[in-house]
């Protein structure tokens, strides 16, 4: 268990405010009235707490919390994989724009009509 910083507590309170349906007139502005910084549990803390609490409700709540931690870890892992894939694609196609410009320029030169050549007169001249 550890105590949140004021910034973390304000962020946490704003998340609860977005998800709850409290009266807008009966509450203060976000983070204005934080008297005490909240304490929170780590995943290991929740596991240790479940060994102490023996009620059926406490067991069910601990199971739900542990599942939430598992989902959070899965989301972080998939986020890391996605970030790695984006970096890989960025490295692969870093010079792609310049190469495409060169290809289009070459195509334009092929499509353009050839420059007129000065014709050489063949045959006899009467001078």
Secondary structure, 3 states (H helix, E strand, C coil): CEECCHHHHHHHHHHHHHHCCCCCCCCCCCCCCCCCCCEECCHHHHHHHHHHCCCHHHHHHHHHHHHHHHHHHHHHHHHHHHHHHHHHHHHHCCCHHHHHHHHHHHHHHHHCCCCCCCCCCCCCCCC
